[in-house]
Amino acid sequence: MTVRENQSRMPVVEALENFISGEHVPLHMPGHKGRNVMTDSWDLRWDVTELEGLDDLHMPEGIILEAEELAADLFGADETLFLVNGTTSGIMAAMAAVAGDGELIIAAGDCHESVTRGFVMSGAMPLYLFPHFDVDNCVAGGISPDELEGILKMGAEARAVILTHPSYFGTSSDLLNLVRVAHRHGVPVIVDEAHGAQATFADTGVSPALSCGADLVIQSTHKMLGSMTQTSMLHMQGQLVDRRRVRYFAGMMQSTSPSYPLMASLDFVRAKMAAEGREMWNRIVDLTEKTRDRIDEIRGFRCLRTYEQYDGVTAEIEKTRLIIDPAECGLSGTELEEILRRDFGIWLEFADQLYAVALSGAGTVQEDMSALTSALQAISDSRRKHDPGNAGSTGPDRKTGTGAALRKRLYTVRPERVMSPRKAVMGRGTMTDLRYAEGMIAAAAVSVYPPGIPFLRPGERITAEICRLAADCIDAGYHLHGAERRETAGGAVYYIPATMEDGHRAAFSSII
Ligand SMILES: Cc1ncc(COP(=O)(O)O)c(C=O)c1O
């Protein structure tokens, strides 16, 4: 065994120390923003296991059950489960609880990667319903209730429908009507409300999933409400889903030694929201609205406020996030994100070619938003000074620019499903250069990150169109998430596990 040098180094610790030592305006997750939203009395001695009197997350009968019941009461659920492995674990548990091998789940085509994982883990078969694409704003809108109705009427024997509400960009679907349609056919609705727990406390422009009648709702409490990263809640209501099965699978997706500090942070945040949630979130929505108004006054910038949900229906972008379009300042979203971070110490949640996204959260203060608007004003002024034609003219075009064209293709490509995601991943295949994989079947999900919505999922045929799309994304400098990057003399190439219909070699056991 070789002993590595530099054993005194702690790369993660050093990076974090370095990270917090710099100037840092946090407009990204988690919701506490590095401020103590919860309590000053955190104590390392809280890091214990299931000792006498401390209950057991996997069979709660005492204090944990009581804390979960208080949360259910606050959010309006029949029953709530605490999760210490994120919404990812809740989504996978919910899917495994409703569908087994080969059974159908209808999923929003823009769902998060955790839904793809849920298909692989459960063996369920996906039928994707793709959200309407708003061409003017170049964002994915919502799923049409009529389309869902059509599919269910045709006799699709779906075990559940799973939807994202709201999306990363703050768009959503007409959930109330989607739930009505699904319930008319006796089909339960699972909602990935990772970004939407705050809707319980203020008008965020997106109605809370539980109030729309969704059966299973999973919220990343950590993303917005201020609990520790990895903490989420899974809410349940109604009779369409076997709740004991959900609890069973939720247990399977989490450690048998769940962290008490994480559970305590959920308990704290629930109590805080019960006491101050309305006042807090009305203040944050108001602050974010005022910031949006201010940004719109700065030459060269504008914020996305509404979008076409589907067929002429306009809806509001979720109000606690700022989707900043810097095109008229002659910048792409990623360029703006870099300038803000490098020159002003302002860290956004994410950016792509067209937009830069800032998130508020429980820890957001007026100074964060003022820092953002001052920086945008300074960027606008300096760009006009150096190039008087700028800030008011150029930049990536939402309709015709390369970024827009690629984004549209990413959201509207419709691969053919050949086999279940699980069968593809567990099948016999090989690591394959994506450029030459035409005709094979993907055994992994591939997405452009951000925003991380897959354009190819396990079990789908890799068509010539997909190969071209992947090549164009690589040429445009996008990072392909889910594929293995290999450097060659001709530049980076991406390999993914892929399989043929039946036969060939095992996926993940690369023969290259
Ligand atoms: C839409 C969506 N769903 C689910 C998740 C997973 O949430 P978590 O990080 O709590 O596991 C994310 C994470 O970013 C997300 O954006």
The ligand as a MOL file (V3000), in Angstrom:
LIG
                    3D

  0  0  0     0  0            999 V3000
M  V30 BEGIN CTAB
M  V30 COUNTS 16 16 0 0 0
M  V30 BEGIN ATOM
M  V30 1 C -36.6850 20.1300 -9.4010 0
M  V30 2 C -35.8340 19.3750 -8.4170 0
M  V30 3 N -36.3140 18.2460 -7.8700 0
M  V30 4 C -35.6160 17.5240 -6.9730 0
M  V30 5 C -34.3580 17.9210 -6.5860 0
M  V30 6 C -33.6060 17.0860 -5.5800 0
M  V30 7 O -33.6790 17.7120 -4.3330 0
M  V30 8 P -32.6780 17.3960 -3.1440 0
M  V30 9 O -31.4530 18.1990 -3.3930 0
M  V30 10 O -33.4190 17.8560 -1.9320 0
M  V30 11 O -32.4190 15.9400 -3.1200 0
M  V30 12 C -33.8030 19.0920 -7.1220 0
M  V30 13 C -32.4490 19.5170 -6.7360 0
M  V30 14 O -31.8900 20.4660 -7.1950 0
M  V30 15 C -34.5600 19.8400 -8.0640 0
M  V30 16 O -34.0740 20.9630 -8.6230 0
M  V30 END ATOM
M  V30 BEGIN BOND
M  V30 1 1 1 2
M  V30 2 1 2 3
M  V30 3 2 2 15
M  V30 4 2 3 4
M  V30 5 1 4 5
M  V30 6 1 5 6
M  V30 7 2 5 12
M  V30 8 1 6 7
M  V30 9 1 7 8
M  V30 10 2 8 9
M  V30 11 1 8 10
M  V30 12 1 8 11
M  V30 13 1 12 13
M  V30 14 1 12 15
M  V30 15 2 13 14
M  V30 16 1 15 16
M  V30 END BOND
M  V30 END CTAB
M  END
